[in-house]
């Protein structure tokens, strides 16, 4: 039996070893995220200048439609796949075959759901969007299921490179098609939609090919399929609630204001969300790592991740705030200058969101699917109340305030949960330590190899 001191030493050694791999994999992920960001930024700038605020707003709502039906009819099995792969109870063949059947079944259900709502609520839900744009956008629904389901297999098996490529093809292919359209003819709203869905299609195809190559065959395991739906079902309400909390405010804004206001807000939201690159890069690697770690190792890794990313995001937010006007001018031009104020209103919330995103890995490690759902539902209620209170009066600024306040609410709730069920000492979540420099030494070693 090891002494408490020896146990701590073992945990620290293992955590450092995992951290070295984690920082390296996170760095590679960050490279893909930055590359995707550059492509997305260039694409966003071209689209904003070519379409203007009104058509930019229509594009944002049109491309949100397929994602709405993906979220609504998806039993959130992505997290369940990572969780079950981490337990190593089933072969990858079984996962691949089960995912293939589930993606086909839920795609059909989602498409039927869209056409029912389109027939019944054409003038209210899809106000200001021509039918041809909706039909083309909605054709990407099956590829949303394929992309997210099969890339979760890659992520669960720690094929982080494959996962990143499949997800970043959205941005890489988007900019490629935009440049092709500009070269051949011109970039209009229809061309922008086609360019966007091309990334989802190619990303999905790539993820399927990689997963099939990894599995070397498929096998539909009915019991595994039902287990994934059951596990994911525990997160389903939370997934819907999360969607209601954030992207859905584009529809609320479109209903109470106009397409131009949606355009202003979409640009502010796009710029503000770039600050989450570091968090997303770490998240991609952190979740599957922690799913396979001991709880003590998981806590240590989460603390290191939290304090590192918090500082970098806060510094980034300060820089964006100081140069917000110039950033918006470069991104969209003078016609998008009304985006500056909603951008400034978003920044505090974005910084606060770093901590909950890091802590989510702990809740996943604990198997807190139901508890995470309760958090998401509470967040959705707060978000909806804030959106309906603030958007009618303040438009895009109100949408930004609602999001920022909602992020603050999530921050408070998850900090309270952490102190009650994990640790009372919060300092290691916020305050850097000397040992954190190991992350940067590891990145330097990557370049020296």
C-alpha positions in Angstrom: 0.0 0.0 0.0 1.5 3.3 -1.1 1.7 6.2 1.4 -0.4 9.3 0.6 2.8 11.1 -0.4 3.8 8.3 -2.8 0.3 8.2 -4.3 0.5 11.9 -5.0 3.9 11.5 -6.6 2.6 8.7 -8.8 -0.5 10.8 -9.8 1.8 13.8 -10.5 4.1 11.7 -12.7 1.3 10.2 -14.6 -0.4 13.6 -15.0 2.8 15.1 -16.3 3.2 12.3 -18.8 -0.4 12.6 -20.0 0.0 16.4 -20.0 3.0 16.2 -22.3 0.9 14.2 -24.8 -2.1 16.4 -24.2 -0.2 19.6 -24.9 1.4 18.2 -28.0 -2.0 16.9 -29.3 -3.7 20.2 -28.3 -1.0 22.1 -30.1 -1.6 20.2 -33.3 -5.3 20.7 -32.8 -4.7 24.4 -32.3 -2.8 24.4 -35.6 -5.8 23.0 -37.4 -8.1 25.4 -35.5 -6.0 28.4 -36.5 -5.8 27.2 -40.1 -9.6 26.8 -40.1 -10.0 30.2 -38.5 -7.9 31.9 -41.2 -10.0 30.2 -43.9 -13.3 31.0 -42.1 -12.1 34.6 -41.5 -11.2 35.1 -45.2 -14.5 33.5 -46.3 -16.4 35.6 -43.8 -14.8 38.8 -45.0 -15.5 38.0 -48.7 -19.1 37.0 -48.0 -19.8 40.0 -45.8 -18.5 42.4 -48.4 -20.2 40.6 -51.3 -23.6 40.1 -49.7 -24.0 43.1 -47.3 -25.7 43.0 -43.9 -29.2 41.9 -45.2 -28.1 38.9 -47.3 -25.5 38.0 -44.7 -28.3 37.8 -42.2 -30.4 35.6 -44.5 -27.4 33.3 -45.0 -26.9 33.0 -41.3 -30.5 31.9 -40.7 -30.6 29.6 -43.8 -27.5 27.7 -42.7 -28.8 27.5 -39.2 -31.9 25.5 -40.4 -30.2 22.2 -41.2 -28.3 22.4 -37.9 -31.6 23.0 -36.0 -33.0 19.7 -37.4 -29.8 17.9 -36.8 -29.8 18.9 -33.1 -33.6 18.3 -32.7 -33.5 14.8 -34.0 -30.1 13.8 -32.8 -30.1 11.7 -29.6 -26.6 13.2 -28.8 -24.7 10.0 -29.2 -21.3 11.7 -29.9 -20.4 12.0 -26.2 -21.7 8.5 -25.6 -19.5 7.1 -28.4 -16.4 8.7 -26.7 -17.5 7.5 -23.3 -18.1 3.9 -24.5 -14.9 3.7 -26.6 -13.0 4.8 -23.5 -14.3 1.8 -21.6 -13.0 -0.6 -24.4 -16.0 -2.9 -24.1 -16.8 -3.1 -27.8 -14.8 -3.4 -31.1 -14.5 -0.4 -33.5 -16.3 -2.6 -36.1 -19.3 -2.6 -33.8 -19.2 1.1 -33.3 -18.8 1.8 -37.0 -21.7 -0.4 -38.0 -24.0 0.9 -35.3 -23.2 4.5 -36.1 -23.8 3.9 -39.8 -27.3 2.6 -39.2 -28.1 5.3 -36.6 -27.0 8.1 -38.9 -29.2 6.9 -41.7 -32.3 6.4 -39.5 -32.0 9.8 -37.8 -31.3 11.6 -41.1 -34.6 10.4 -42.5 -36.5 11.4 -39.4 -34.9 14.9 -39.4 -35.7 15.5 -43.1 -39.4 14.5 -42.5 -39.4 16.9 -39.5 -38.2 19.7 -41.7 -40.8 19.2 -44.4 -43.6 19.1 -41.9 -42.6 22.4 -40.3 -42.0 23.9 -43.7 -45.5 23.1 -44.8 -47.1 24.3 -41.6 -45.0 27.3 -40.5 -43.5 28.7 -43.7 -44.3 32.4 -43.1 -43.4 32.5 -39.4 -40.4 30.2 -38.9 -38.7 30.9 -42.2 -39.6 34.6 -42.7 -37.6 36.3 -45.4 -35.9 33.2 -46.8 -36.7 32.0 -50.3 -37.7 28.4 -50.7 -34.7 27.5 -53.0 -32.2 28.6 -50.4 -33.9 26.5 -47.7 -34.1 23.4 -49.9 -30.4 23.5 -50.8 -29.3 24.2 -47.2 -31.5 21.4 -45.8 -29.9 18.9 -48.2 -26.9 18.9 -45.9 -28.8 17.3 -43.0 -27.6 13.7 -43.6 -24.0 14.8 -43.8 -24.3 16.6 -40.4 -25.2 13.2 -38.8 -22.4 11.4 -40.8 -19.8 14.1 -39.9 -20.5 14.4 -36.2 -21.1 10.6 -35.6 -18.1 9.3 -37.4 -15.7 12.0 -36.3 -16.7 11.0 -32.7 -15.2 7.6 -33.4 -12.0 9.2 -34.6 -11.9 11.4 -31.5 -12.7 8.5 -29.1 -9.8 6.5 -30.6 -7.5 9.5 -30.3 -7.1 10.0 -34.0 -7.0 13.7 -33.4 -5.5 14.5 -36.7 -8.3 12.7 -38.6 -10.9 14.3 -36.3 -9.5 17.8 -37.0 -9.3 17.3 -40.7 -12.9 16.0 -41.0 -14.2 19.0 -38.9 -12.0 21.7 -40.5 -12.9 20.6 -44.0 -16.0 22.8 -43.4 -13.7 25.9 -43.5 -11.2 24.6 -46.0 -13.7 23.6 -48.6 -15.9 26.6 -48.0 -13.2 29.1 -48.9 -12.1 26.9 -51.9 -15.6 27.0 -53.4 -16.0 30.7 -52.6 -12.8 31.4 -54.6 -14.0 29.2 -57.4 -17.3 31.0 -57.6 -15.6 34.4 -57.6 -13.2 33.3 -60.3 -15.9 31.7 -62.6 -18.7 34.2 -62.1 -19.7 36.0 -58.9 -20.5 35.3 -55.3 -24.2 35.6 -54.5 -26.4 34.2 -51.8 -27.0 30.9 -53.6 -23.3 30.4 -54.2 -22.5 31.2 -50.6 -24.9 28.5 -49.4 -23.5 25.9 -51.8 -20.0 26.7 -50.7 -21.0 26.3 -47.0 -22.7 22.9 -47.4 -19.8 21.6 -49.5 -17.6 21.6 -46.4 -20.1 19.5 -44.4 -20.4 17.0 -47.2 -16.7 16.6 -47.8 -16.0 16.5 -44.0 -18.6 13.7 -43.5 -17.2 11.7 -46.4 -13.7 12.0 -45.0 -14.8 10.9 -41.5 -16.6 7.8 -42.9 -13.5 6.7 -44.9 -11.2 7.2 -41.9 -13.5 5.3 -39.6 -14.0 2.4 -42.0 -10.3 2.1 -42.6 -9.7 2.1 -38.9 -12.4 -0.5 -38.2 -11.5 -2.7 -41.2 -15.2 -3.6 -41.6 -18.6 -2.9 -40.1 -20.8 -4.9 -37.7 -24.2 -3.7 -36.5 -24.5 -4.4 -32.8 -28.1 -3.9 -31.9 -27.3 -3.8 -28.2 -24.5 -1.3 -28.7 -26.8 0.9 -30.8 -29.5 0.9 -28.2 -26.9 1.6 -25.5 -25.5 4.6 -27.4 -29.1 6.0 -27.9 -29.8 5.4 -24.2 -26.6 7.1 -23.0 -27.0 10.0 -25.5 -30.7 10.3 -24.6 -29.6 11.4 -21.1 -27.9 14.4 -22.8 -30.6 15.0 -25.4 -32.7 17.4 -23.4 -29.5 19.2 -22.5 -28.4 19.4 -26.1 -31.7 20.9 -27.1 -31.5 23.3 -24.2 -28.0 24.3 -25.2 -29.1 25.0 -28.7 -32.1 27.1 -27.4 -29.6 29.0 -25.2 -27.4 30.2 -28.0 -27.8 29.7 -31.8 -31.6 30.0 -31.6 -31.3 33.7 -30.8 -30.6 34.3 -34.5 -34.2 33.2 -35.1 -35.5 35.4 -32.3 -33.5 38.3 -33.6 -34.8 37.7 -37.1 -38.4 37.6 -35.8 -38.2 40.8 -33.8 -35.8 42.9 -35.9 -34.7 42.3 -39.5 -32.0 40.5 -41.6 -29.6 43.4 -41.3 -29.6 43.2 -37.5 -29.0 39.4 -37.8 -26.1 40.2 -40.1 -24.6 42.7 -37.5 -24.9 40.2 -34.7 -23.6 37.2 -36.8 -20.4 39.2 -37.5 -19.9 40.1 -33.8 -20.6 36.5 -32.8 -18.1 35.2 -35.3 -15.3 37.5 -34.2 -16.0 37.0 -30.5 -16.0 33.2 -30.9 -12.5 33.2 -32.3 -11.3 33.7 -28.7 -12.6 30.2 -27.9 -10.1 28.6 -30.3 -7.7 27.7 -27.5 -10.6 26.2 -25.4 -11.9 24.2 -28.3 -8.5 22.9 -29.2 -7.9 21.7 -25.7 -11.5 20.4 -25.4 -11.1 18.1 -28.4 -8.2 16.3 -26.8 -9.1 16.7 -23.1 -12.4 14.9 -23.2 -11.2 11.5 -24.5 -8.0 11.7 -22.3 -10.0 12.4 -19.1 -12.5 9.6 -20.0 -9.6 7.2 -19.7 -7.8 8.8 -16.7 -8.2 8.3 -13.0 -10.3 11.0 -11.2 -7.2 12.5 -9.5 -5.4 12.8 -12.9 -8.6 14.2 -14.5 -8.8 17.0 -11.8 -5.1 17.9 -12.2 -5.3 18.0 -16.0 -8.5 20.1 -15.8 -6.9 22.6 -13.4 -3.9 23.1 -15.6 -6.0 23.5 -18.7 -8.4 25.9 -17.1 -5.8 28.4 -15.8 -3.7 28.3 -18.9 -6.5 28.9 -21.3 -8.3 31.5 -19.1 -5.3 33.8 -19.1 -4.7 33.5 -22.8 -8.3 34.1 -23.6 -8.5 37.1 -21.3 -5.5 38.7 -23.0 -7.0 38.0 -26.4 -10.4 39.6 -25.3 -8.6 42.7 -24.2 -6.8 43.0 -27.5 -10.1 42.5 -29.4 -11.8 45.2 -27.2 -9.0 47.7 -27.8 -9.1 47.2 -31.6 -12.7 46.2 -32.1 -13.6 49.0 -34.5 -10.6 48.2 -36.8 -11.3 44.5 -36.6 -14.9 45.0 -37.7 -13.8 47.3 -40.5 -11.3 44.8 -41.8 -13.8 42.0 -41.5 -16.8 43.5 -43.1 -16.2 47.1 -44.0 -18.1 50.3 -42.9 -21.5 48.8 -43.4 -20.8 46.4 -40.5 -19.6 49.0 -38.0 -22.9 48.5 -35.9 -21.3 45.1 -35.0 -18.8 46.8 -32.8 -21.1 47.3 -29.8 -22.5 43.8 -29.7 -19.0 42.5 -30.0 -17.9 44.4 -26.9 -20.9 43.1 -25.1 -20.0 39.5 -25.9 -16.4 39.6 -24.8 -16.9 39.3 -20.9 -19.1 36.3 -21.4 -16.7 34.6 -23.7 -13.9 34.9 -21.1 -16.1 33.5 -18.4 -17.1 30.6 -20.5 -13.6 29.2 -20.5 -13.9 27.7 -17.0 -17.2 25.9 -17.6 -15.9 24.4 -20.8 -12.9 23.0 -18.9 -15.0 21.7 -16.1 -17.3 19.9 -18.5 -14.6 17.2 -18.9 -14.9 16.4 -15.2 -18.6 16.0 -15.4 -18.2 13.7 -18.4 -15.6 11.7 -16.5 -18.1 11.3 -13.6 -20.8 10.2 -16.1 -23.0 13.1 -15.0 -25.2 13.0 -18.1 -28.4 13.8 -16.3 -26.8 16.5 -14.2 -25.3 18.1 -17.3 -28.8 18.1 -18.8 -30.2 19.9 -15.7 -27.5 22.6 -16.1 -28.4 23.0 -19.8 -32.1 23.2 -19.2 -31.6 25.8 -16.5 -29.3 27.7 -18.8 -31.9 27.6 -21.6 -34.6 29.0 -19.4 -32.4 31.9 -18.4 -31.2 32.5 -22.0 -34.7 32.5 -23.4 -35.9 34.9 -20.8 -33.0 37.2 -21.4 -33.4 37.0 -25.2 -37.1 37.8 -25.2 -36.5 40.6 -22.7 -33.6 42.3 -24.4 -33.8 41.6 -28.1 -37.2 43.4 -28.8 -35.7 46.5 -27.1 -32.0 46.5 -28.1 -31.8 44.3 -31.2 -28.4 42.9 -31.9 -27.0 44.5 -28.8 -29.7 42.8 -26.8 -28.8 39.4 -28.3 -25.2 40.0 -27.3 -26.1 41.0 -23.8 -28.3 37.9 -23.4 -25.5 35.6 -24.5 -22.9 37.2 -22.3 -25.2 37.1 -19.2 -26.0 33.5 -19.9 -22.3 32.6 -20.1 -22.0 34.3 -16.7 -24.8 32.2 -15.3 -23.1 29.0 -16.5 -19.9 30.1 -14.9 -21.5 30.6 -11.5 -23.4 27.3 -11.5 -20.4 25.2 -12.5 -18.1 26.9 -10.0 -20.6 26.1 -7.2 -20.8 22.5 -8.4 -17.0 22.2 -8.5 -16.5 23.5 -4.9 -19.3 21.2 -3.6 -18.4 17.9 -5.4 -14.8 18.2 -6.4 -12.6 20.7 -4.5 -13.1 23.7 -2.3 -9.8 25.3 -3.5 -10.4 27.3 -6.7 -7.0 28.8 -6.9 -5.6 26.1 -9.2 -8.4 26.8 -11.7 -7.4 30.5 -12.0 -3.9 31.2 -10.9 -0.9 30.0 -13.0 1.9 27.8 -11.4 5.5 27.5 -12.3 5.1 23.9 -13.4 2.8 25.1 -16.2 5.8 26.0 -18.2 6.1 22.3 -19.0 3.4 22.9 -21.6 5.5 25.4 -23.5 8.7 23.4 -23.2 6.9 20.5 -24.7 5.7 22.6 -27.7 9.3 23.8 -28.2 10.4 20.2 -28.3 7.9 19.6 -31.1 9.7 22.2 -33.3 13.1 20.8 -32.3 12.3 17.3 -33.5 
